[in-house]
């Protein structure tokens, strides 16, 4: 199933995307950050960052996922489209595009990126995401947990804005 969407209302018609909305919104608001990582993720959860770094194993992988967003004072993922299928093992697989809007600490230049709700942000990047989640007996959230997340996005616009604000140094790009 492929779904072109103009927001979560259209995406949630599929149960796998409805669950994706829940985990995304609790991540974007950082609500899930103050709850046990195992509420949303499997013990073997794997996070693959945009730079290719792979972190596996529940808590370390969840921390790595959060670390990729920790530098933002606020952020949201705005869905664009998604392709959903269920594998032979019963796992849900989703490939999705989202616009990632973010605000950064420090002196703000003119905010120039507007989301669908009309809010203005410091930065916007397009992102592609590959999700895999599985049914887990007793799982807190609708019986599902995330097993894998792969992020594909051009982080250069964020890095440029962070350089301009003094949040990072050019040599940090080489680490």
C-alpha positions as CSV (number, residue, x, y, z in Angstrom):
1,X,0.0,0.0,0.0
2,X,1.3,3.4,-0.9
3,X,-0.2,6.5,0.6
4,X,0.4,10.1,-0.4
5,X,-0.7,12.1,2.6
6,X,-1.1,15.7,3.6
7,X,-0.8,14.9,7.3
8,X,-1.4,12.2,9.9
9,X,-5.2,12.2,9.5
10,X,-4.8,10.6,6.0
11,X,-1.9,8.4,7.0
12,X,-3.7,6.8,10.0
13,X,-6.2,5.0,7.8
14,X,-3.7,2.0,7.8
15,X,-3.2,0.5,11.3
16,X,0.6,0.3,10.8
17,X,0.7,4.0,10.0
18,X,-1.6,4.8,12.9
19,X,1.0,3.2,15.2
20,X,3.7,5.1,13.4
21,X,1.9,8.3,14.1
22,X,1.8,7.4,17.8
23,X,5.5,6.7,18.2
24,X,6.4,9.7,16.0
25,X,4.3,12.1,18.0
26,X,5.6,10.9,21.4
27,X,9.2,11.1,20.0
28,X,8.7,14.6,18.6
29,X,7.3,15.9,21.9
30,X,10.0,13.9,23.8
31,X,7.3,12.3,25.9
32,X,8.6,8.9,25.1
33,X,12.1,10.0,26.2
34,X,11.0,10.0,29.9
35,X,9.5,6.5,29.7
36,X,11.3,3.1,29.6
37,X,12.8,2.6,26.2
38,X,11.4,-0.9,26.2
39,X,7.8,0.5,26.0
40,X,8.3,1.3,22.3
41,X,11.4,-0.8,21.2
42,X,12.5,-4.4,21.1
43,X,15.6,-5.6,23.0
44,X,17.4,-6.0,19.7
45,X,16.3,-2.6,18.3
46,X,18.7,-1.3,15.7
47,X,19.2,2.4,14.7
48,X,21.1,3.3,11.6
49,X,21.9,7.1,11.6
50,X,22.1,9.2,8.4
51,X,25.9,9.0,8.5
52,X,25.7,5.2,8.4
53,X,26.5,4.6,12.1
54,X,24.8,1.4,13.3
55,X,23.8,1.0,16.9
56,X,22.1,-2.2,18.1
57,X,20.7,-3.4,21.3
58,X,17.7,-1.8,22.9
59,X,18.8,1.1,25.2
60,X,22.0,2.1,23.4
61,X,20.2,2.2,20.1
62,X,17.3,4.3,21.6
63,X,19.8,6.7,23.1
64,X,21.6,7.0,19.7
65,X,18.2,7.8,18.1
66,X,17.5,10.5,20.7
67,X,21.1,11.9,20.4
68,X,20.5,12.6,16.7
69,X,17.7,15.0,17.7
70,X,18.9,16.2,21.1
71,X,20.6,19.3,19.6
72,X,17.2,20.7,18.5
73,X,15.1,22.7,20.9
74,X,12.0,21.5,19.1
75,X,11.3,19.4,16.1
76,X,8.5,17.6,14.2
77,X,8.2,15.0,11.4
78,X,5.6,16.0,8.9
79,X,4.6,12.9,6.7
80,X,4.7,13.2,2.9
81,X,4.1,9.6,1.8
82,X,4.5,6.0,3.0
83,X,4.7,2.5,1.5
84,X,3.6,-0.3,3.9
85,X,3.9,-4.0,3.6
86,X,3.8,-6.9,6.0
87,X,6.6,-9.4,5.7
88,X,6.4,-13.2,5.8
89,X,7.5,-13.1,9.4
90,X,4.5,-10.8,10.3
91,X,6.7,-7.7,10.8
92,X,5.4,-4.4,9.4
93,X,7.8,-2.7,7.1
94,X,7.4,1.0,6.2
95,X,9.4,3.2,3.9
96,X,8.3,6.8,4.4
97,X,9.2,10.4,3.5
98,X,8.8,13.2,5.9
99,X,9.7,16.8,6.2
100,X,11.7,17.4,9.4
101,X,11.3,20.8,10.8
102,X,13.5,22.0,13.7
103,X,14.4,24.9,15.9
104,X,18.0,25.3,17.1
105,X,19.4,27.0,20.2
106,X,21.3,30.2,19.8
107,X,20.8,33.4,18.0
108,X,18.1,32.9,15.4
109,X,18.2,34.3,12.0
110,X,14.9,35.0,10.3
111,X,12.8,31.8,10.5
112,X,11.7,30.9,7.1
113,X,10.3,27.4,6.9
114,X,6.6,26.9,7.4
115,X,4.9,23.6,8.3
116,X,1.4,22.6,7.3
117,X,0.0,24.1,10.4
118,X,1.6,27.5,9.6
119,X,4.3,27.3,12.3
120,X,7.6,28.9,11.3
121,X,10.8,27.0,11.9
122,X,14.6,27.6,11.8
123,X,15.3,24.7,9.5
124,X,13.7,22.0,7.3
125,X,15.2,18.9,5.7
126,X,13.7,16.1,3.8
127,X,14.1,12.7,5.2
128,X,13.5,9.1,4.2
129,X,12.9,6.6,6.9
130,X,12.7,2.8,6.9
131,X,10.9,1.3,9.8
132,X,10.4,-2.3,10.9
133,X,8.1,-3.2,13.8
134,X,6.8,-6.4,15.2
135,X,4.0,-7.8,17.3
136,X,5.2,-8.5,20.9
137,X,2.9,-10.2,23.4
138,X,2.2,-7.8,26.3
139,X,3.7,-4.7,24.5
140,X,2.4,-1.5,26.0
141,X,1.4,0.2,22.8
142,X,-1.1,-1.8,20.8
143,X,1.1,-4.9,21.0
144,X,3.8,-3.5,18.8
145,X,7.4,-2.5,19.2
146,X,10.0,-0.9,16.8
147,X,12.7,-3.4,15.8
148,X,14.7,-1.2,13.4
149,X,14.9,2.4,12.1
150,X,17.1,3.5,9.3
151,X,17.3,7.3,8.6
152,X,18.3,8.7,5.2
153,X,18.6,12.5,5.1
154,X,20.8,15.3,4.0
155,X,22.1,16.8,7.3
156,X,24.1,19.5,5.6
157,X,21.4,22.3,5.9
158,X,21.2,21.7,9.7
159,X,25.0,21.6,10.0
160,X,25.3,24.9,8.1
161,X,22.8,26.6,10.4
162,X,24.6,25.1,13.4
163,X,27.9,26.5,12.2
164,X,26.4,30.0,11.7
165,X,25.1,29.9,15.3
166,X,28.4,28.7,16.7
167,X,26.8,25.4,17.9
168,X,29.6,23.5,16.1
169,X,33.0,24.2,14.6
170,X,34.1,23.3,11.1
171,X,36.5,20.6,12.5
172,X,33.4,18.9,14.1
173,X,32.4,18.0,10.5
174,X,35.4,15.8,10.2
175,X,34.6,13.7,13.3
